[in-house]
Amino acid sequence: MNLKGVFKKFHSKIREFFRDEYGGNIVEYALLIGFALFIFFIIISVITSMLDWTVGLSNDFFDVFK
């Protein structure tokens, strides 16, 4: 298959994706991606706060022996 045929097939798939009669695919995918990013940032913030907490505890522990 040459490059022109691949491009034509890709173009037709993209056109079919955007011109479907249901219209819920793009909205559904956008909501899923947004929810996944929201959960990802919540998990990252929890992990960083746990790391800050453990660093604070270790600093307090070593300050006791000074």
ChimeraX attribute file (.defattr): number of C-alpha atoms within 10 A of each C-alpha:
attribute: neighborCount
match mode: 1-to-1
recipient: residues
	/A:1	5
	/A:2	6
	/A:3	8
	/A:4	9
	/A:5	10
	/A:6	11
	/A:7	11
	/A:8	11
	/A:9	12
	/A:10	12
	/A:11	12
	/A:12	11
	/A:13	12
	/A:14	11
	/A:15	11
	/A:16	11
	/A:17	13
	/A:18	12
	/A:19	10
	/A:20	10
	/A:21	9
	/A:22	8
	/A:23	11
	/A:24	10
	/A:25	13
	/A:26	12
	/A:27	10
	/A:28	11
	/A:29	11
	/A:30	12
	/A:31	12
	/A:32	12
	/A:33	12
	/A:34	12
	/A:35	12
	/A:36	12
	/A:37	12
	/A:38	11
	/A:39	12
	/A:40	11
	/A:41	12
	/A:42	11
	/A:43	12
	/A:44	11
	/A:45	12
	/A:46	11
	/A:47	12
	/A:48	11
	/A:49	12
	/A:50	12
	/A:51	12
	/A:52	12
	/A:53	12
	/A:54	12
	/A:55	12
	/A:56	11
	/A:57	12
	/A:58	11
	/A:59	11
	/A:60	11
	/A:61	11
	/A:62	9
	/A:63	9
	/A:64	7
	/A:65	6
	/A:66	5
